[in-house]
Amino acid sequence: MHFHYILLYKLLMKTITYTASAALQLRKLPGNVRERLIEKLHRYAKTGAGNVKALTGEPGTRLRVGDYRIIFVETATGISVRAIGHRREIYQ
């Protein structure tokens, strides 16, 4: 019975994809920051929980993780990460 819950849980998680620039931005971050951002993004993909806000003036959403932001576009089945960076640089 436990297996069925795990399978259902995995089916409910949205697929996360990264643009080439977002993947590069993520790789450049310190390891502890990178892990925290990935953890929060996966949590959002699974549960919808997180500090998210729609962007104004352009399509997409931002996920706030401390001083860092993840900019993404969400569909019914997936999340496409467009940019990752520090809050003072991400919106430029």
Residue pairs with C-beta under 8 A, 6 or more apart in sequence:
9 46
12 46
13 42
13 45
13 46
14 45
14 46
14 74
14 75
14 77
14 78
14 79
15 45
15 77
15 78
15 79
16 41
16 42
16 45
16 78
16 79
16 81
17 78
17 79
17 80
17 81
18 26
18 80
18 81
19 80
19 81
19 82
19 83
21 82
21 83
22 81
22 82
22 83
22 84
25 83
25 84
25 85
26 34
26 37
26 38
26 84
27 34
29 37
29 68
29 84
33 68
36 65
36 66
37 65
37 68
37 70
37 84
40 50
40 63
40 65
40 70
41 63
41 70
41 72
41 79
41 81
43 49
43 50
44 50
44 52
44 63
44 79
45 79
50 63
50 64
51 63
51 64
51 65
52 61
52 62
52 63
52 64
53 61
53 62
53 64
54 60
54 61
55 61
55 62
55 71
59 73
60 71
60 72
60 73
60 82
61 71
61 72
61 73
61 74
62 69
62 70
62 71
62 72
62 90
63 69
63 70
63 72
64 87
67 86
67 87
68 84
68 85
68 86
68 87
68 90
69 83
69 84
69 85
69 86
69 87
69 90
69 91
70 81
70 83
70 84
71 81
71 82
71 83
71 84
71 90
72 79
72 80
72 81
72 82
73 79
73 80
73 82
74 80
83 90
84 90
